[in-house]
Amino acid sequence: MHFVYPYGSTPLDLNEIEELIPIHISTQAELNRWEQANILEVEEWLNKHKFNNKDILEFDFIKEMHFKMFNKTWKWAGKFRKTNKNIGSDWPLIAIHLKQLLDDVHYQLSHKTYIVDEIAARFHHRLVSIHLFPNGNGRHSRLMTDLLLRAENVERFSWGQNSLNEIVLSRRNYIEALRKADQHHYQLLLDFVRQ
């Protein structure tokens, strides 16, 4: 299968590609539809459950959500990556950086360091930046952020109001906002997520 990666995506390594579960998939479009169907099942499951931020901000929950999102697609679903990518923490540091992030967000929420929107946007940015998994990090981070907002009784983000996987301009704006956040300038990301 030939992979065509959208702007700003992280390419999979050959050994990661070989862990594709459905053997009938032969095009990127088929893979995208298959992954999206898997994710929609998770969203339906999540709509039937209520979680608080203590549940959400846990290692096991974060890994479980990625597993549920991609368990019908990839054998490595829910497992931290074992190679370095074009972005993200060095893979041996993933668990350490994730622990620091979770501790920071617990503190920010309990001490109201920022408004909830900003805490959630910063959480999303850092989760994407760590890049926990071989693939699906953006989708996973957006879902985790939406869950955090829901746990705080705040409306979920609009994420630019477009499908980030298909709308080129929206995806470019999203990547640009994340890159600004890399430089500790969060306003562009805050504007984007609430468009």
MOTAVEN-V305110 format. One record per residue. N is the residue number from 1. PSI is psi in whole degrees, -180 to 180 (* if undefined). OMEGA is omega in degrees with one decimal (* if undefined). Layout:
N_PSI_OMEGA + N_PSI_OMEGA
This chain:
1_139_178.6 + 2_125_-179.8 + 3_133_172.5 + 4_114_-174.4 + 5_134_175.4 + 6_161_178.0 + 7_129_176.9 + 8_4_-179.3 + 9_161_176.5 + 10_118_-179.8 + 11_147_175.3 + 12_149_171.8 + 13_159_-178.4 + 14_-43_-179.4 + 15_-28_176.6 + 16_-39_177.5 + 17_-37_-178.9 + 18_-10_179.9 + 19_20_173.6 + 20_129_-175.9 + 21_-53_-177.6 + 22_117_-175.1 + 23_-13_-178.5 + 24_-11_-176.4 + 25_130_-178.8 + 26_-6_179.2 + 27_160_176.8 + 28_-39_179.8 + 29_-42_177.4 + 30_-42_178.9 + 31_-45_-180.0 + 32_-44_179.3 + 33_-42_-179.0 + 34_-47_179.0 + 35_-42_-179.1 + 36_-39_177.6 + 37_-41_178.0 + 38_-45_-178.5 + 39_-39_178.7 + 40_-36_175.7 + 41_-41_179.4 + 42_-44_179.9 + 43_-38_175.6 + 44_-43_178.1 + 45_-43_-179.6 + 46_-34_-179.8 + 47_-17_179.9 + 48_-2_-176.4 + 49_155_176.0 + 50_133_-179.6 + 51_148_172.9 + 52_171_-175.4 + 53_-22_176.0 + 54_-36_175.8 + 55_-48_-172.7 + 56_-39_-174.6 + 57_51_178.5 + 58_143_178.8 + 59_-53_-173.8 + 60_-40_-179.8 + 61_-43_179.9 + 62_-44_178.0 + 63_-39_-179.9 + 64_-39_-180.0 + 65_-42_177.7 + 66_-41_178.0 + 67_-49_-178.6 + 68_-34_-178.5 + 69_-31_-170.9 + 70_11_-173.7 + 71_-17_176.7 + 72_0_-175.5 + 73_-46_-172.6 + 74_137_176.6 + 75_-26_-179.4 + 76_9_179.4 + 77_131_177.9 + 78_4_180.0 + 79_132_177.4 + 80_145_-178.8 + 81_156_-178.2 + 82_15_176.9 + 83_159_173.8 + 84_153_-178.3 + 85_-178_179.0 + 86_-15_171.3 + 87_169_173.4 + 88_169_176.2 + 89_153_168.9 + 90_135_-169.3 + 91_-33_178.3 + 92_-14_-177.5 + 93_0_-175.5 + 94_-51_-176.7 + 95_-39_179.4 + 96_-47_-178.8 + 97_-36_177.0 + 98_-44_178.0 + 99_-44_178.1 + 100_-44_178.9 + 101_-48_-177.8 + 102_-42_176.9 + 103_-43_-179.9 + 104_-44_-177.3 + 105_-40_174.1 + 106_-47_-179.2 + 107_-47_-177.9 + 108_-42_179.3 + 109_-45_-176.4 + 110_-28_-179.3 + 111_3_179.2 + 112_48_-178.2 + 113_-39_176.5 + 114_172_170.8 + 115_159_-174.3 + 116_-40_178.2 + 117_-44_-178.0 + 118_-39_175.9 + 119_-45_-178.7 + 120_-43_179.0 + 121_-41_178.0 + 122_-42_176.3 + 123_-49_179.5 + 124_-49_-178.3 + 125_-48_-177.4 + 126_-36_178.1 + 127_-44_176.0 + 128_-41_-176.7 + 129_-37_176.9 + 130_-38_176.0 + 131_68_-170.8 + 132_-37_-166.9 + 133_164_178.3 + 134_-34_-178.6 + 135_167_178.4 + 136_13_-175.3 + 137_-40_178.8 + 138_-48_179.8 + 139_-43_178.7 + 140_-45_-178.2 + 141_-37_177.0 + 142_-42_178.0 + 143_-45_179.6 + 144_-39_179.1 + 145_-43_177.1 + 146_-40_177.9 + 147_-40_178.1 + 148_-44_177.8 + 149_-44_179.3 + 150_-41_178.5 + 151_-28_178.8 + 152_9_179.9 + 153_40_178.4 + 154_142_179.9 + 155_140_-179.4 + 156_159_179.9 + 157_155_176.6 + 158_-21_179.5 + 159_44_176.6 + 160_3_176.6 + 161_7_-179.0 + 162_165_173.5 + 163_116_-177.6 + 164_-16_-179.5 + 165_-18_-172.5 + 166_-27_-175.8 + 167_110_-172.0 + 168_-48_-176.9 + 169_-45_179.3 + 170_-42_179.2 + 171_-42_178.0 + 172_-43_178.5 + 173_-40_178.1 + 174_-48_-179.9 + 175_-41_178.1 + 176_-42_179.2 + 177_-40_177.2 + 178_-39_179.7 + 179_-37_174.2 + 180_-40_177.9 + 181_-32_174.6 + 182_-29_-179.6 + 183_14_178.3 + 184_26_173.5 + 185_105_-170.5 + 186_-8_-173.7 + 187_-41_179.9 + 188_-40_177.8 + 189_-43_178.2 + 190_-41_177.7 + 191_-42_-177.2 + 192_-47_-173.7 + 193_-19_180.0 + 194_17_177.4 + 195_*_*
